[in-house]
Amino acid sequence: MADKIKLSVAFLLVVAGIAGFYTLHESAAVVKLAVVLLGLLLAAGVAWTTDPGRRLFVFSKESVDEAKRVVWPTRKETVQTTGIVILFAVVMALFLWMVDASLLLVVNKLMGRGE
């Protein structure tokens, strides 16, 4: 029950930050941005003290660790793969254009609009 209350408070802090942004419509943009960021940071702090917030933090940390273990392709592999994808897209575009032009020619002949 305490976690639900804390999450509700966090939600209200976000709403308060957004409301502050619109309430201070005549203030400088920096002040409005600071109010929104303050609301978001306070909400994140309150949400972090809940069990779901801690689990999200652990999940985020594990996700970053997993991303660090990924073997990323080299520059050469990336350029080659990109070239193959672009070449395939061009070939498919030409093929579809030829099919479309052929079908247009056949339909025009059947409709009696041909030369």
KOLGUMAR-331730 format. One line per 5 residues: number of its first residue (from 1); their letters; for each residue x, z, y of N, C-alpha, C. Coordinates in nm, 3 decimals. Layout:
# KOLGUMAR-331730
NUM	a	X,Z,Y,X,Z,Y,X,Z,Y  ...
***
This chain:
# KOLGUMAR-331730
1	madki	0.082,0.000,-0.120,0.000,0.000,0.000,0.087,0.000,0.126  0.199,0.070,0.119,0.287,0.077,0.236,0.346,-0.060,0.267  0.377,-0.137,0.162,0.431,-0.271,0.184,0.330,-0.360,0.255  0.203,-0.348,0.219,0.100,-0.429,0.285,0.089,-0.394,0.432  0.099,-0.268,0.462,0.092,-0.224,0.602,0.212,-0.277,0.679
6	klsva	0.330,-0.266,0.618,0.451,-0.315,0.685,0.444,-0.466,0.707  0.395,-0.539,0.608,0.382,-0.684,0.625,0.279,-0.718,0.732  0.173,-0.638,0.741,0.075,-0.659,0.848,0.138,-0.634,0.984  0.220,-0.528,0.993,0.289,-0.499,1.119,0.384,-0.614,1.154  0.454,-0.667,1.053,0.545,-0.779,1.077,0.467,-0.900,1.130
11	fllvv	0.352,-0.926,1.070,0.269,-1.038,1.116,0.225,-1.014,1.261  0.185,-0.892,1.292,0.143,-0.860,1.429,0.259,-0.874,1.527  0.381,-0.843,1.484,0.497,-0.863,1.572,0.520,-1.010,1.602  0.501,-1.096,1.501,0.513,-1.240,1.525,0.406,-1.285,1.623  0.284,-1.240,1.601,0.174,-1.276,1.691,0.202,-1.225,1.831
16	agiag	0.257,-1.103,1.842,0.289,-1.047,1.974,0.396,-1.130,2.044  0.495,-1.178,1.968,0.598,-1.263,2.028,0.541,-1.393,2.080  0.451,-1.452,2.002,0.388,-1.577,2.046,0.296,-1.552,2.165  0.221,-1.442,2.161,0.134,-1.408,2.273,0.216,-1.383,2.399  0.331,-1.316,2.382,0.419,-1.292,2.496,0.468,-1.421,2.558
21	fytlh	0.495,-1.521,2.472,0.538,-1.651,2.522,0.434,-1.711,2.615  0.308,-1.704,2.575,0.202,-1.763,2.657,0.164,-1.673,2.775  0.181,-1.542,2.760,0.151,-1.451,2.869,0.252,-1.469,2.983  0.376,-1.494,2.946,0.482,-1.511,3.046,0.501,-1.658,3.082  0.393,-1.732,3.094,0.402,-1.877,3.118,0.471,-1.912,3.249
26	esaav	0.474,-1.819,3.343,0.539,-1.850,3.471,0.683,-1.801,3.475  0.728,-1.736,3.369,0.867,-1.687,3.365,0.960,-1.800,3.325  1.089,-1.770,3.332,1.190,-1.869,3.294,1.180,-1.896,3.144  1.222,-2.014,3.105,1.216,-2.054,2.965,1.300,-1.961,2.878  1.411,-1.911,2.934,1.498,-1.821,2.858,1.424,-1.692,2.824
31	vklav	1.348,-1.640,2.918,1.273,-1.517,2.895,1.166,-1.539,2.789  1.095,-1.651,2.799,0.991,-1.680,2.699,1.052,-1.696,2.561  1.166,-1.764,2.552,1.233,-1.781,2.424,1.280,-1.647,2.369  1.333,-1.562,2.457,1.380,-1.430,2.414,1.266,-1.346,2.359  1.148,-1.355,2.418,1.033,-1.279,2.371,0.992,-1.325,2.231
36	vllgl	0.989,-1.456,2.210,0.952,-1.509,2.078,1.057,-1.468,1.975  1.185,-1.484,2.009,1.291,-1.447,1.915,1.290,-1.298,1.885  1.264,-1.217,1.986,1.256,-1.072,1.963,1.142,-1.039,1.867  1.027,-1.102,1.887,0.915,-1.080,1.796,0.949,-1.121,1.654  1.016,-1.237,1.639,1.054,-1.284,1.506,1.157,-1.193,1.442
41	llaag	1.257,-1.150,1.519,1.360,-1.062,1.464,1.304,-0.926,1.424  1.219,-0.870,1.508,1.156,-0.742,1.472,1.068,-0.756,1.348  0.995,-0.867,1.339,0.911,-0.891,1.223,0.997,-0.907,1.098  1.108,-0.978,1.109,1.198,-0.994,0.994,1.255,-0.860,0.953  1.290,-0.777,1.050,1.343,-0.644,1.019,1.241,-0.557,0.947
46	vawtt	1.118,-0.560,0.992,1.013,-0.481,0.926,0.984,-0.538,0.788  0.976,-0.671,0.777,0.946,-0.733,0.648,1.058,-0.708,0.548  1.182,-0.696,0.597,1.296,-0.674,0.509,1.291,-0.537,0.441  1.222,-0.443,0.503,1.212,-0.308,0.445,1.108,-0.301,0.333  1.033,-0.407,0.311,0.934,-0.407,0.203,0.999,-0.458,0.075
51	dpgrr	0.933,-0.431,-0.038,0.984,-0.479,-0.165,0.987,-0.631,-0.172  0.878,-0.701,-0.132,0.886,-0.848,-0.132,0.994,-0.901,-0.038  1.016,-0.834,0.073,1.121,-0.876,0.167,1.258,-0.862,0.107  1.284,-0.752,0.036,1.413,-0.734,-0.030,1.434,-0.836,-0.141  1.326,-0.865,-0.215,1.338,-0.966,-0.321,1.367,-1.103,-0.262
56	lfvfs	1.304,-1.135,-0.148,1.331,-1.262,-0.081,1.477,-1.269,-0.035  1.529,-1.157,0.017,1.668,-1.152,0.062,1.763,-1.175,-0.055  1.736,-1.110,-0.169,1.819,-1.127,-0.288,1.811,-1.271,-0.337  1.689,-1.327,-0.339,1.670,-1.466,-0.381,1.748,-1.560,-0.291  1.745,-1.536,-0.160,1.817,-1.621,-0.064,1.967,-1.615,-0.090
61	kesvd	2.016,-1.494,-0.113,2.159,-1.477,-0.139,2.200,-1.547,-0.267  2.119,-1.535,-0.372,2.148,-1.603,-0.498,2.142,-1.754,-0.482  2.050,-1.803,-0.399,2.040,-1.947,-0.375,2.164,-2.000,-0.306  2.215,-1.926,-0.210,2.338,-1.967,-0.140,2.455,-1.967,-0.238  2.463,-1.862,-0.321,2.570,-1.856,-0.421,2.562,-1.974,-0.517
66	eakrv	2.441,-2.010,-0.559,2.423,-2.123,-0.650,2.463,-2.254,-0.583  2.428,-2.269,-0.456,2.464,-2.391,-0.384,2.615,-2.404,-0.371  2.685,-2.293,-0.363,2.831,-2.297,-0.354,2.893,-2.342,-0.486  2.823,-2.321,-0.597,2.877,-2.358,-0.728,2.849,-2.504,-0.763  2.767,-2.571,-0.686,2.733,-2.711,-0.715,2.856,-2.798,-0.693
71	vwptr	2.877,-2.892,-0.782,2.987,-2.987,-0.766,2.932,-3.105,-0.686  2.972,-3.112,-0.560,2.922,-3.216,-0.472,3.002,-3.344,-0.494  2.939,-3.461,-0.476,3.012,-3.587,-0.497,3.119,-3.607,-0.390  3.220,-3.683,-0.427,3.326,-3.714,-0.330,3.274,-3.817,-0.230  3.352,-3.838,-0.127,3.312,-3.936,-0.025,3.301,-4.075,-0.087
76	ketvq	3.397,-4.109,-0.174,3.396,-4.241,-0.238,3.269,-4.258,-0.323  3.233,-4.157,-0.401,3.112,-4.165,-0.484,2.988,-4.179,-0.398  2.985,-4.105,-0.288,2.868,-4.113,-0.198,2.855,-4.251,-0.137  2.966,-4.308,-0.091,2.963,-4.442,-0.030,2.922,-4.546,-0.134  2.975,-4.536,-0.256,2.940,-4.632,-0.360,2.792,-4.622,-0.396
81	ttgiv	2.743,-4.501,-0.413,2.602,-4.483,-0.448,2.512,-4.535,-0.336  2.548,-4.507,-0.212,2.469,-4.555,-0.099,2.469,-4.708,-0.095  2.584,-4.768,-0.121,2.593,-4.914,-0.124,2.504,-4.974,-0.232  2.503,-4.913,-0.350,2.419,-4.962,-0.459,2.271,-4.951,-0.421  2.233,-4.841,-0.361,2.093,-4.823,-0.321,2.053,-4.926,-0.217
86	ilfav	2.137,-4.950,-0.119,2.106,-5.050,-0.015,2.099,-5.190,-0.076  2.194,-5.222,-0.163,2.193,-5.353,-0.230,2.065,-5.371,-0.311  2.027,-5.269,-0.386,1.904,-5.276,-0.465,1.782,-5.296,-0.376  1.778,-5.226,-0.263,1.665,-5.240,-0.171,1.657,-5.383,-0.115  1.772,-5.441,-0.081,1.774,-5.578,-0.029,1.729,-5.676,-0.136
91	vmalf	1.782,-5.660,-0.258,1.744,-5.751,-0.368,1.594,-5.740,-0.396  1.540,-5.620,-0.401,1.397,-5.603,-0.425,1.314,-5.663,-0.311  1.361,-5.646,-0.187,1.288,-5.703,-0.074,1.284,-5.855,-0.085  1.396,-5.917,-0.120,1.400,-6.062,-0.137,1.311,-6.106,-0.253  1.315,-6.034,-0.363,1.231,-6.067,-0.478,1.082,-6.059,-0.442
96	lwmvd	1.042,-5.950,-0.376,0.901,-5.935,-0.338,0.860,-6.041,-0.237  0.952,-6.078,-0.145,0.920,-6.183,-0.050,0.897,-6.315,-0.123  0.982,-6.345,-0.223,0.965,-6.469,-0.299,0.833,-6.469,-0.378  0.799,-6.355,-0.438,0.672,-6.346,-0.511,0.555,-6.364,-0.415  0.562,-6.300,-0.301,0.454,-6.311,-0.202,0.440,-6.455,-0.153
101	aslll	0.551,-6.519,-0.122,0.547,-6.659,-0.074,0.492,-6.751,-0.183  0.532,-6.727,-0.308,0.483,-6.810,-0.419,0.333,-6.793,-0.436  0.286,-6.669,-0.434,0.142,-6.645,-0.448,0.064,-6.706,-0.332  0.119,-6.697,-0.213,0.053,-6.758,-0.096,0.042,-6.909,-0.114  0.149,-6.970,-0.163,0.149,-7.115,-0.187,0.045,-7.152,-0.293
106	vvnkl	0.039,-7.076,-0.401,-0.059,-7.104,-0.509,-0.201,-7.086,-0.457  -0.229,-6.981,-0.385,-0.363,-6.957,-0.333,-0.402,-7.067,-0.235  -0.309,-7.107,-0.149,-0.339,-7.216,-0.055,-0.369,-7.346,-0.127  -0.296,-7.376,-0.234,-0.322,-7.498,-0.314,-0.460,-7.489,-0.378  -0.495,-7.374,-0.434,-0.625,-7.357,-0.501,-0.740,-7.365,-0.401
111	mgrge	-0.717,-7.319,-0.280,-0.822,-7.321,-0.178,-0.830,-7.457,-0.109  -0.741,-7.547,-0.139,-0.745,-7.679,-0.078,-0.683,-7.683,0.060  -0.605,-7.584,0.096,-0.543,-7.581,0.228,-0.402,-7.635,0.224  -0.355,-7.676,0.107,-0.219,-7.725,0.094,-0.203,-7.861,0.158  -0.081,-7.907,0.164,-0.051,-8.036,0.227,-0.101,-8.151,0.149
***
